[in-house]
């Protein structure tokens, strides 16, 4: 089976997506990239009230349309309060852990633009009277012990629109992808890798229509509970939803960081559809690569969240393996490419 894909275009798109800021609920930078990529590609492209971007690709049949999701948002921080010395106390938005990123440059998304800062724990040449001293004595690192240092006063921050609720993200220079042989490393390969695969599939569907209508959903607010996808899928006429997302490399799941995509069987939110997985496995074999299967615990996808809430009847997950998920992630470049190939093959040969 031949599934044509523009590999370099997909990787260029991924590079742009990785550098963009899109904390949950403030995803405009990625919105712009997606809309630019899809200009003239979809039969219809729109953004719904939940900020999902939906690309409708007409197929040879309008019966039993398929929806596919890849989320736009990233794990991030939010200002809880501005202290008298101008330090920002922050908390996580989604599954961001302070021990996974440590002290790092950040950007505060002020009213007029980005403000530089440093996520900090303070000097290390201290006793237990200071936060870092407590860590030296074995206390676990928590958000309560950290702050964002800006060297600005409260009045300056107020003028810049920084207050409780302002989003904080890892600074853009630190989001550039880092090559590691056959692997690519970076923050937010979850789920920018899946989004790049989704957009590349749309380009190919423009050249050759799918068997059935397809709705490609760049979903919002996945990291805080798949709110966007649940809304979108409740409105769309599809019964089947396929999520594209990173899958954790871990010995407990027997998932390896290889070129083989991962098919989800079960996660914390539900069961994935067995016959769709069987069809995907057959198609992968025809494409010349294998698949891995996984039963996941601390995990949920747009697909199973939506299914658990009655917004979808059948759920599937095509994942690309990743080390260090929700941290500085490492993914096999060929796994990202094969994820896109497998998705496209399913569009042309869906489960009957």
C-alpha positions in Angstrom: 0.0 0.0 0.0 1.3 3.4 -1.0 0.3 6.4 1.2 2.0 9.6 0.0 2.9 12.1 2.6 5.0 15.3 2.4 7.5 14.4 5.2 9.4 17.6 5.1 6.3 19.8 5.1 5.0 17.9 8.1 8.3 18.4 10.1 8.4 22.1 9.2 4.8 22.5 10.4 5.8 20.7 13.7 8.8 23.0 14.2 6.4 26.0 14.0 3.9 24.4 16.3 6.4 23.6 18.9 7.6 27.2 19.2 4.1 28.6 19.5 2.4 29.4 22.9 -1.0 27.9 23.5 -1.8 27.4 27.2 -5.3 26.0 27.8 -7.8 28.7 27.0 -5.3 31.1 25.4 -4.5 29.2 22.2 -4.5 32.0 19.6 -0.9 31.5 18.4 -1.6 27.9 17.4 -5.0 28.9 16.1 -3.4 31.2 13.6 -0.9 28.6 12.5 -3.6 26.0 11.9 -5.9 28.4 10.0 -2.9 29.5 7.8 -2.0 25.9 7.1 -5.6 25.0 6.2 -6.4 28.0 4.0 -7.8 26.5 0.8 -7.4 22.9 2.0 -10.6 21.9 3.7 -14.0 21.9 2.1 -15.1 23.9 5.1 -13.0 25.3 8.0 -14.4 27.0 11.0 -13.8 27.7 14.7 -16.6 26.8 17.0 -17.8 28.5 20.2 -15.4 26.2 22.2 -12.4 27.4 20.1 -11.9 24.1 18.4 -10.9 24.5 14.7 -12.7 22.0 12.5 -11.7 21.0 9.0 -14.4 19.2 7.0 -13.0 17.0 4.2 -15.8 15.6 2.0 -15.4 11.9 1.2 -16.8 9.6 -1.5 -19.7 8.9 0.9 -21.4 11.1 3.5 -22.4 8.1 5.5 -20.8 7.3 8.9 -18.3 10.3 9.0 -15.2 9.9 11.0 -13.8 12.6 13.5 -10.2 12.8 14.4 -8.8 15.0 17.2 -5.4 16.4 18.1 -5.3 19.1 20.7 -3.8 22.5 20.4 -3.2 23.4 24.1 -0.2 22.8 26.3 0.4 22.3 30.0 1.4 25.6 31.5 1.1 27.9 34.6 -1.3 30.5 35.8 -0.6 33.4 38.2 -2.3 32.8 41.5 -1.3 36.2 43.1 1.2 39.0 42.7 3.1 39.6 45.9 4.3 42.9 47.3 7.8 42.4 46.0 6.6 41.7 42.5 7.1 37.9 42.7 4.4 35.9 41.0 3.1 32.9 42.7 1.9 30.4 40.1 0.1 27.1 39.9 -0.2 24.5 37.1 -2.7 24.4 34.3 -3.0 20.8 33.4 -0.4 18.1 34.3 2.7 20.3 34.7 5.0 19.3 37.6 7.5 21.7 39.0 10.1 18.9 39.4 9.8 18.2 35.6 10.9 21.7 34.6 12.8 23.1 37.6 14.2 26.6 37.3 13.6 27.8 33.8 13.0 31.0 31.8 9.3 31.7 31.3 7.1 34.2 29.5 4.2 35.9 31.2 1.3 36.5 28.7 0.5 40.1 29.6 -2.1 42.3 28.1 0.2 43.9 25.5 2.7 41.2 25.0 5.1 38.7 26.6 7.0 39.6 29.8 10.2 37.7 30.6 10.6 35.9 33.9 12.4 33.0 35.6 10.6 30.2 37.5 12.7 30.2 40.7 13.4 28.4 44.0 16.0 30.9 45.3 19.6 30.7 46.4 21.0 27.3 47.2 23.6 28.5 49.8 21.0 28.6 52.5 19.6 26.8 55.5 16.1 25.3 56.0 14.8 28.8 56.7 14.7 29.2 52.9 12.8 27.1 50.3 15.9 25.7 48.6 17.3 24.7 52.0 14.2 22.7 52.6 14.7 20.8 49.4 18.3 20.1 50.3 16.9 18.4 53.4 14.7 16.2 51.3 11.4 18.0 51.0 9.6 17.5 47.7 9.5 20.3 45.2 6.0 21.9 45.0 4.5 24.9 43.4 4.1 26.5 46.9 7.9 26.7 47.2 8.4 28.3 43.8 7.7 31.7 42.2 8.3 33.6 39.0 11.0 36.3 39.3 10.4 39.3 37.0 12.4 42.1 38.8 9.3 44.3 38.2 7.2 45.9 40.9 3.5 45.3 41.4 2.6 48.6 39.8 4.6 47.8 36.6 3.1 44.4 36.5 -0.4 45.8 36.9 0.1 48.2 34.0 1.3 45.3 31.9 -2.0 43.5 32.7 -0.4 40.8 34.9 -2.7 39.7 37.7 -4.4 36.5 39.0 -5.4 34.4 36.0 -2.6 35.5 33.7 -1.0 32.5 31.9 2.7 31.7 32.1 4.5 29.5 29.6 8.0 28.2 29.1 10.0 30.8 27.2 10.0 30.5 23.4 13.8 30.0 22.9 13.6 26.9 25.1 10.7 25.5 23.0 12.8 25.0 19.9 13.1 21.3 19.0 16.3 19.6 19.8 17.5 16.8 17.4 18.8 13.6 18.9 19.7 11.3 16.0 16.5 9.6 14.8 14.6 11.3 17.6 13.2 14.8 18.2 13.1 16.4 21.6 11.1 19.3 23.0 8.4 20.6 25.3 4.9 20.0 23.9 5.5 17.2 21.5 2.3 16.3 23.3 0.3 17.0 21.2 1.9 19.2 18.6 3.2 16.0 16.9 -0.4 14.7 16.6 -1.5 18.1 15.3 1.2 18.2 12.6 0.1 14.7 11.5 -3.5 15.8 11.4 -2.7 18.8 9.2 -0.5 16.8 6.9 -3.3 14.3 6.5 -5.7 17.2 5.5 -3.3 18.2 2.7 -3.3 14.6 1.3 -7.1 14.4 1.6 -7.4 17.5 -0.6 -5.5 15.6 -3.3 -7.4 12.3 -2.9 -10.8 12.3 -1.0 -11.4 9.8 1.8 -13.9 7.0 1.6 -16.2 8.8 4.0 -16.6 12.3 5.2 -13.9 13.3 7.7 -13.9 16.0 10.4 -10.5 16.9 11.6 -10.6 18.7 14.9 -7.8 20.8 16.4 -9.3 20.6 19.8 -9.0 23.1 22.7 -8.5 22.7 26.4 -7.6 19.0 26.3 -5.1 19.2 29.0 -7.7 20.3 31.6 -10.3 17.6 30.8 -10.9 17.5 27.0 -13.5 20.2 27.2 -13.1 21.3 23.6 -13.4 17.9 22.0 -16.3 16.9 24.1 -18.2 19.9 22.8 -17.2 19.6 19.2 -18.0 15.9 19.0 -21.4 16.4 20.5 -22.2 18.8 17.6 -20.7 16.8 14.7 -22.5 14.0 12.9 -19.7 11.4 13.5 -20.0 8.3 15.7 -16.4 7.3 15.6 -13.6 9.5 17.0 -9.9 8.8 16.7 -7.5 10.7 18.9 -3.9 11.4 17.9 -1.6 11.9 20.9 1.6 11.0 22.6 1.7 7.8 24.5 4.1 7.4 27.4 7.1 5.2 27.0 7.3 3.1 30.2 8.2 -0.5 31.1 4.9 -0.9 32.9 3.1 -0.5 29.6 5.7 -2.3 27.5 5.8 0.7 25.2 9.1 1.3 23.5 10.3 4.5 21.9 10.5 3.1 18.4 9.0 3.9 14.9 6.0 1.8 15.7 2.8 3.7 16.6 0.8 2.7 19.7 -2.9 1.7 19.6 -4.7 2.3 22.9 -6.7 -0.5 24.3 -7.9 1.1 27.6 -7.1 4.1 29.7 -8.4 5.8 32.8 -11.5 7.1 31.0 -12.6 4.2 29.0 -12.2 1.4 26.4 -10.9 1.8 22.9 -12.8 0.0 20.0 -11.3 -3.4 19.4 -12.4 -3.9 15.8 -11.0 -0.4 14.8 -7.7 -1.5 16.4 -7.7 -4.7 14.4 -8.3 -2.8 11.2 -5.5 -0.3 12.1 -3.1 -3.2 12.8 -3.9 -4.8 9.4 -3.3 -1.5 7.7 0.0 -0.9 9.5 1.2 -4.3 8.3 0.3 -3.4 4.7 2.3 -0.2 5.1 5.3 -2.2 6.2 5.5 -1.4 10.0 4.1 -2.9 13.1 2.1 -1.4 16.0 2.3 -1.6 19.8 -0.7 -1.9 22.0 -1.1 -0.4 25.5 -3.3 -0.5 28.5 -2.7 2.9 30.1 -3.5 4.0 33.7 -2.6 7.6 34.3 -3.9 8.7 30.9 -6.9 9.9 29.0 -7.5 11.2 25.5 -10.0 13.4 23.7 -11.6 10.2 22.4 -12.3 8.4 25.7 -13.2 11.6 27.5 -15.8 12.3 24.8 -17.1 8.7 24.8 -17.4 8.7 28.6 -19.6 11.8 28.3 -21.9 10.5 25.6 -20.4 12.7 22.8 -19.0 9.7 20.8 -20.0 6.1 20.3 -16.6 4.6 19.4 -13.2 5.7 20.4 -9.7 4.9 19.0 -6.2 6.2 19.8 -3.3 6.3 17.4 -0.3 7.3 19.5 3.3 8.1 18.9 5.6 6.9 21.8 7.3 9.6 23.9 9.9 9.5 26.7 9.5 12.1 29.5 5.9 12.9 28.8 4.7 16.2 30.3 8.3 17.2 30.5 11.1 17.5 27.9 9.7 14.9 25.6 11.6 12.6 23.2 9.8 11.1 20.2 11.0 9.0 17.3 10.6 11.0 14.1 9.5 7.9 12.1 6.8 7.2 14.7 5.3 10.6 14.0 5.5 10.0 10.3 4.0 6.5 10.6 1.2 7.9 12.8 0.2 10.2 9.9 0.5 7.4 7.4 -1.7 5.0 9.4 -4.3 7.6 9.9 -4.5 8.4 6.2 -4.7 4.7 5.4 -7.7 4.3 7.7 -9.4 7.2 5.9 -9.2 5.3 2.7 -10.0 1.9 4.3 -12.2 2.5 7.3 -13.9 -0.2 9.3 -17.0 -1.1 7.4 
